[in-house]
Amino acid sequence: MPVNQIETQLEAITTTIAYLEKKGSCDPEVLKELKNERTRLLKELNVH
């Protein structure tokens, strides 16, 4: 997967996580899955 595409996905996930945390009415399991995906993308980019 091209780096730019990974960065775009990372940005979208990070924005979504911030929105859901601010809203405060999110399913904790969904939030956990998004954070896991963000961590996976960071590792793929070697930014962990």
C-alpha positions as a Markdown table, in Angstrom:
| # | Residue | x | y | z |
|---|---|---|---|---|
| 1 | Met | 0.0 | 0.0 | 0.0 |
| 2 | Pro | 1.4 | 3.4 | -0.9 |
| 3 | Val | 2.6 | 5.6 | 2.0 |
| 4 | Asn | 0.3 | 8.4 | 1.0 |
| 5 | Gln | -2.7 | 6.1 | 1.2 |
| 6 | Ile | -1.6 | 4.9 | 4.6 |
| 7 | Glu | -1.1 | 8.4 | 5.8 |
| 8 | Thr | -4.6 | 9.4 | 4.6 |
| 9 | Gln | -6.2 | 6.4 | 6.4 |
| 10 | Leu | -4.2 | 7.3 | 9.5 |
| 11 | Glu | -5.4 | 10.9 | 9.4 |
| 12 | Ala | -9.0 | 9.8 | 8.9 |
| 13 | Ile | -8.9 | 7.3 | 11.8 |
| 14 | Thr | -7.2 | 9.8 | 14.1 |
| 15 | Thr | -9.8 | 12.4 | 13.3 |
| 16 | Thr | -12.6 | 9.9 | 13.9 |
| 17 | Ile | -11.2 | 8.8 | 17.2 |
| 18 | Ala | -10.9 | 12.5 | 18.4 |
| 19 | Tyr | -14.5 | 13.2 | 17.3 |
| 20 | Leu | -15.9 | 10.1 | 19.0 |
| 21 | Glu | -14.0 | 10.8 | 22.2 |
| 22 | Lys | -15.2 | 14.4 | 22.3 |
| 23 | Lys | -18.8 | 13.2 | 21.6 |
| 24 | Gly | -18.5 | 10.8 | 24.5 |
| 25 | Ser | -21.3 | 8.5 | 23.4 |
| 26 | Cys | -19.3 | 5.9 | 21.4 |
| 27 | Asp | -19.2 | 2.1 | 21.9 |
| 28 | Pro | -16.0 | 1.4 | 23.7 |
| 29 | Glu | -15.3 | -1.6 | 21.5 |
| 30 | Val | -15.5 | 0.5 | 18.3 |
| 31 | Leu | -13.1 | 3.0 | 19.9 |
| 32 | Lys | -10.7 | 0.2 | 20.8 |
| 33 | Glu | -10.8 | -1.3 | 17.3 |
| 34 | Leu | -10.1 | 2.2 | 15.8 |
| 35 | Lys | -7.1 | 2.7 | 18.1 |
| 36 | Asn | -5.8 | -0.8 | 17.3 |
| 37 | Glu | -6.0 | 0.0 | 13.6 |
| 38 | Arg | -4.2 | 3.4 | 14.2 |
| 39 | Thr | -1.4 | 1.5 | 16.0 |
| 40 | Arg | -1.1 | -1.0 | 13.1 |
| 41 | Leu | -0.8 | 1.8 | 10.6 |
| 42 | Leu | 1.8 | 3.6 | 12.7 |
| 43 | Lys | 3.8 | 0.4 | 12.9 |
| 44 | Glu | 3.5 | 0.0 | 9.1 |
| 45 | Leu | 4.9 | 3.5 | 8.7 |
| 46 | Asn | 7.6 | 2.8 | 11.2 |
| 47 | Val | 6.4 | 5.7 | 13.4 |
| 48 | His | 5.5 | 3.6 | 16.5 |
